[in-house]
Amino acid sequence: MFREMRRSRQQLSEKDSLAVLDRGKYGMLALLGDNGYPYAVPLNYVLWQGKLYFHSAKQGHKIDAVRNEPKASFCVVDSDELVPQEYTTYFRSVIVFGDVSIVSDEPEKRSAIEALAKKYFPEDSEQHRNAAIDREYAPLCMLRMDIRHISGKQAIELVKRSEER
Ligand SMILES: Cc1cc2nc3c(=O)[nH]c(=O)nc-3n(C[C@H](O)[C@H](O)[C@H](O)COP(=O)(O)OP(=O)(O)OC[C@H]3O[C@@H](n4cnc5c(N)ncnc54)[C@H](O)[C@@H]3O)c2cc1C
């Protein structure tokens, strides 16, 4: 159902792809938007218990798109080292395909926003984090992406670099 990578030497292992997702700060969630136009929207996220979670307002283009069509992809760029003299980029990125849904289970919603908050502000105290979450909780919507396929790819130059080590 999902395509193989043509240049398989550049493919990252699943472990390395998950590591990219773990350390990434944001990615582009690509949804089927209005009138058949793809809607790629930048979002922060957390990889938690094997799923991706996003926080969102309860209304808007993104939420309408998710309600309309759960199938989505999410792309995170890990490296974008521009090498002008070679007219290339030493890139590393991951693309996830999956189904996005609005989290309706309250304990899951709470745990997911806590995991997201811990990712972005790990030094925070539990008390301060909980107070911040409580403040924003009512208008908050959590989205979950169930991962169906994950692929990671890096520039051939990065493959060679890692082989030389
Ligand atoms: C690095 C980064 C991280 C972000 N993290 C989050 C996050 O974790 N959670 C979150 O809710 N939002 C985040 N945002 C903001 C996010 O990109 C959206 O603007 C926001 O989620 C509202 O989306 P919407 O579809 O509800 O907006 P709507 O206002 O309903 O969108 C209407 C239209 O506004 C335009 N639009 C919306 N967002 C953008 C945008 N970012 N850039 C340009 N045009 C836009 C589009 O044309 C869209 O069709 C982040 C943005 C950036 C750049």
The ligand as a Gaussian input file, in Angstrom:
#p B3LYP/6-31G(d) Opt

LIG

0 1
 C        6.715000      26.138000      13.830000
 C        5.238000      26.254000      14.104000
 C        4.666000      25.475000      15.100000
 C        3.298000      25.548000      15.353000
 N        2.754000      24.732000      16.304000
 C        1.420000      24.725000      16.490000
 C        0.808000      23.789000      17.396000
 O        1.470000      22.962000      18.016000
 N       -0.542000      23.823000      17.534000
 C       -1.315000      24.719000      16.833000
 O       -2.534000      24.696000      16.990000
 N       -0.765000      25.601000      15.988000
 C        0.569000      25.629000      15.800000
 N        1.134000      26.513000      14.900000
 C        0.242000      27.402000      14.158000
 C       -0.390000      26.588000      13.014000
 O        0.501000      26.534000      11.918000
 C       -1.752000      27.142000      12.538000
 O       -1.624000      28.519000      12.227000
 C       -2.807000      26.992000      13.615000
 O       -2.816000      25.674000      14.117000
 C       -4.196000      27.335000      13.084000
 O       -4.544000      26.388000      12.083000
 P       -6.037000      26.412000      11.512000
 O       -6.076000      25.495000      10.345000
 O       -6.998000      26.172000      12.616000
 O       -6.103000      27.951000      11.080000
 P       -7.246000      28.715000      10.281000
 O       -7.173000      30.115000      10.790000
 O       -8.542000      28.010000      10.349000
 O       -6.668000      28.656000       8.807000
 C       -7.287000      29.429000       7.821000
 C       -6.237000      29.756000       6.794000
 O       -5.207000      30.562000       7.373000
 C       -3.971000      30.239000       6.790000
 N       -3.032000      29.766000       7.818000
 C       -3.288000      29.081000       8.945000
 N       -2.154000      28.784000       9.611000
 C       -1.162000      29.299000       8.879000
 C        0.247000      29.316000       9.045000
 N        0.884000      28.731000      10.080000
 N        0.975000      29.934000       8.108000
 C        0.383000      30.511000       7.053000
 N       -0.938000      30.520000       6.829000
 C       -1.709000      29.921000       7.743000
 C       -4.216000      29.178000       5.748000
 O       -4.399000      29.791000       4.493000
 C       -5.524000      28.553000       6.223000
 O       -6.273000      27.967000       5.167000
 C        2.484000      26.462000      14.625000
 C        3.079000      27.244000      13.631000
 C        4.426000      27.142000      13.373000
 C        5.032000      27.995000      12.274000

